[in-house]
Amino acid sequence: MFDRLMLLAKGKVIYFNEAQHAVEYFASFNYRCPELSNPADYFMAIMSIETIEHEDTDDAAALGQSQRDVATIYERKIREFSDNYERSALKNDPTVMDPEVVPLEASDAQLK
């Protein structure tokens, strides 16, 4: 049995397959894990909004715009990851990976 890796960002699956394919998969669309880096740390970094640089300023209006720009860039990045995964040959149906997986019903997701 191979180890599975599931990566989620903003509630979207951006990778779900064998862990051994993940580094090559992300490298295929220019997210190369640096040599001698821990792939898990690298994946966390590329999925994190904190790694997106924003302009350092004391002006409140400029700071607000900078933060909105960062949020927009982050949304685009996560959409890119999700879209790439959806088109990928590595995309897996969770029920194939584990026959006991069942989809959540809308009522299951609601907090009571």
C-alpha positions in Angstrom: 0.0 0.0 0.0 1.4 3.4 -0.9 1.2 6.4 1.4 -1.5 8.9 0.2 -1.2 12.6 0.4 -4.1 15.0 0.4 -3.5 18.7 0.2 -6.3 21.2 0.7 -6.3 24.9 0.5 -9.3 27.1 1.1 -11.5 24.0 1.1 -10.3 22.9 -2.4 -8.4 19.7 -3.1 -5.1 20.7 -4.8 -3.5 17.2 -4.6 -4.8 13.8 -3.7 -2.7 10.8 -4.7 0.4 8.9 -3.8 2.8 11.0 -1.8 5.7 9.9 -4.0 4.3 11.8 -7.0 3.7 15.1 -5.3 7.1 16.8 -5.8 7.2 16.0 -9.5 3.5 17.0 -9.9 4.0 20.5 -8.5 7.3 20.9 -10.5 5.3 20.2 -13.6 3.7 23.6 -13.2 6.7 25.5 -12.0 6.5 24.9 -8.2 9.8 23.1 -7.8 10.7 22.0 -4.3 14.2 23.4 -3.6 16.9 20.9 -3.3 17.6 19.7 0.3 14.2 21.0 1.4 11.5 19.0 3.1 8.6 18.6 0.6 6.0 18.8 3.3 7.4 22.2 4.5 7.6 23.4 0.9 3.9 22.4 0.2 2.8 24.2 3.3 4.7 27.3 2.2 3.3 27.5 -1.3 -0.3 27.0 0.0 0.1 29.8 2.6 -1.1 33.4 2.2 1.7 34.4 4.6 4.4 33.6 2.0 3.0 36.3 -0.4 4.9 39.5 0.0 3.0 42.8 0.4 4.2 46.4 0.3 5.4 47.6 3.7 3.9 51.0 4.5 2.6 53.1 7.3 -0.2 54.6 5.2 -3.5 52.9 6.2 -5.1 53.2 2.8 -2.0 51.9 1.0 -1.8 49.0 3.5 -5.4 48.1 3.0 -4.9 48.1 -0.8 -1.7 46.0 -0.3 -3.6 43.5 1.8 -6.4 43.3 -0.8 -3.8 42.7 -3.5 -2.3 39.9 -1.5 -5.7 38.3 -1.0 -6.4 38.5 -4.7 -3.1 36.9 -5.6 -3.7 34.2 -3.0 -7.2 33.4 -4.4 -5.7 33.2 -7.9 -2.9 30.9 -6.7 -5.3 28.5 -5.0 -7.6 28.5 -8.1 -4.6 27.7 -10.2 -3.6 24.8 -7.9 -7.2 23.5 -7.9 -7.7 23.8 -11.7 -4.4 22.1 -12.3 -5.4 19.2 -10.1 -8.8 18.9 -11.7 -7.1 18.6 -15.2 -4.4 16.3 -13.9 -4.0 12.7 -14.8 -3.2 12.2 -11.1 -6.6 13.3 -10.0 -8.3 10.5 -8.0 -11.8 9.7 -7.1 -11.7 9.3 -3.3 -14.0 6.3 -3.5 -11.3 4.5 -5.5 -8.7 5.3 -2.9 -11.0 4.0 0.0 -14.3 2.3 -0.7 -15.7 3.5 2.6 -15.5 7.2 1.6 -18.9 8.6 1.2 -19.8 12.2 0.1 -21.1 14.6 2.8 -24.7 15.5 2.5 -25.6 19.2 2.9 -27.2 18.3 6.2 -24.0 16.7 7.5 -22.0 20.0 6.9 -24.4 22.2 8.8 -23.6 23.0 12.4 -26.5 22.5 14.8 
